[in-house]
Amino acid sequence: MKQNLEILEFEDKKTQAGKRYTRFKTNEGWMSCFDKKSCEDLKEQEGNTVSCDVTEQNGFNNIKKFLGERSEDEETESNEPSQEKKSGSVPVMGKSESFPVSMKVSYAKDLIVAGKTQEEAVKIVKALEEAFKPEAPKVIRNFKKEIVMLLQKGGDAGIEKATIQANLKMTDDEAKVEINKLLEEGIVYEPRPNLIKFLG
């Protein structure tokens, strides 16, 4: 996913297997980058906002590639060319494309010319409209941000891990992974077992 990121700081690391990588602190949290050239380029961009290809793997966001200067369009860009096949004179639509009225009329006319009655043509076009209705975009939650906001609202007393999980409707694994990430990054701390406080 193409995303604009502000590069705040970085640190060179090594995996347990000895592979070198760099962690970058961004406005969206810490992200790792394993592409050597992208790591070198991004180090030069400390303090700047740049465009990167970001992927999510096992609940962690990683920078796959440095794309250059900040992009005006932060939305995901598809690398696949738009496909348009023809069946007679009627284009075949993909799931994400809209179904304008002019196209519905065109479909219906073609069906009538092909020998269907007007009623049959309208039924077929309605069925096509339903089949090609755009799918609702998948909502990706930013658990880190939600946990921090919850802890800030909770005040100095802190919040139990189980309460965080219940309030944010997270699974056991999601809660464990996200809270551990925040602890590692020093954003929160654990004054006693299972009690989490915001370090702010």
Secondary structure by P-SEA (a helix, b strand, c coil): cbbbbbbccccccccccbbbbbbbbccccbbbbccaaaaaaaaaaccbbbbbbccccccccccccccccccccccccccccbbbbbcccbbbbcccccccaaaaaaaaaaaaaacccaaaaaaaaaaaaaaacccccbbbbaaaaaaaaaaaaaccccccaaaaaaaacccaaaaaaaaaaaaaacccccccccbbbbcc
